[in-house]
């Protein structure tokens, strides 16, 4: 069928949704189940990454990563959207076999508490009331109440600071979206590698060890109401450069400015996600050159290029003007006023 469209806007119901092809690899959420902890990294790195032999990050990137690993310091990565800041954390976890990347996406309302742990006091109170009502019913026997650990869940930062033989990888994504206080609030945890859970510290004499839930969904022991790392995690803080950070945070970090990918990196990235034949045609080559030859300062993210390549492949039988219109729609500069 020559018509690549699934939705035609005709207003008549049909079954063309069955013709929808497989999603782009970076938008495929079907791979793996609850036990597949690396599915997110596969989407980030490309399911065909193992076939790519010529992908090498720039020397400045590898130097910064190694400096952060050696010095046990967070890595602050700044750059335009789509330059691979978040992907760097997944690449390190993948190559060093450090397991699932713990991810803390920052929004304007994010607080340090969100990253460390949450205590569901209301849920615990409700369970106590329900259990009390059940035991007061005729013929009912009292059951042991759930411990306080059942109502405490560590956040991504709290989980990264758990004792471990190997460092966990933590991605604190888009820190520049936070309010003014969060970068300063992070200082003590990043410097000391530990934090207290007051709800458990109060019980330390009676319950020196309490099992709580981690961000991975596992039960982990907390001793004396404090979480203290034995191996400092590999922490990647990303920023789009929309704000400045306090000097106290900057001095605790290894700083890296990511430039847009060059031709070699871009080719490896496309091959990792779409395969070696992704830019075989003249139209696809034109899109790549359009990305590489964009105006200085013009912001076009690499995932915009990947989207354009994927969709124009599936619209290959459409008229040329249609493919060009699709590419124009998908590759609009992010800094262009609408």
HELIX and SHEET records of a PDB file:
HELIX    1   1 UNK A   16  UNK A   19  5                                   4    
HELIX    2   2 UNK A   25  UNK A   27  5                                   3    
HELIX    3   3 UNK A   39  UNK A   45  1                                   7    
HELIX    4   4 UNK A   49  UNK A   51  5                                   3    
HELIX    5   5 UNK A   59  UNK A   71  1                                  13    
HELIX    6   6 UNK A   85  UNK A   96  1                                  12    
HELIX    7   7 UNK A  112  UNK A  116  1                                   5    
HELIX    8   8 UNK A  121  UNK A  135  1                                  15    
HELIX    9   9 UNK A  148  UNK A  151  5                                   4    
HELIX   10  10 UNK A  156  UNK A  160  1                                   5    
HELIX   11  11 UNK A  175  UNK A  177  5                                   3    
HELIX   12  12 UNK A  182  UNK A  185  1                                   4    
HELIX   13  13 UNK A  187  UNK A  192  1                                   6    
HELIX   14  14 UNK A  198  UNK A  201  1                                   4    
HELIX   15  15 UNK A  247  UNK A  250  1                                   4    
HELIX   16  16 UNK A  263  UNK A  274  1                                  12    
HELIX   17  17 UNK A  282  UNK A  292  1                                  11    
HELIX   18  18 UNK A  302  UNK A  314  1                                  13    
HELIX   19  19 UNK A  320  UNK A  330  1                                  11    
SHEET    1   A 5 UNK A 102  UNK A 105  0                                        
SHEET    2   A 5 UNK A 169  UNK A 173  1                                        
SHEET    3   A 5 UNK A 234  UNK A 239  1                                        
SHEET    4   A 5 UNK A  74  UNK A  78  1                                        
SHEET    5   A 5 UNK A 253  UNK A 257  1                                        
SHEET    1   B 2 UNK A 117  UNK A 119  0                                        
SHEET    2   B 2 UNK A 152  UNK A 154 -1                                        
SHEET    1   C 2 UNK A 194  UNK A 196  0                                        
SHEET    2   C 2 UNK A 226  UNK A 228 -1                                        
SHEET    1   D 2 UNK A 209  UNK A 213  0                                        
SHEET    2   D 2 UNK A 219  UNK A 223 -1                                        
END                                                                             
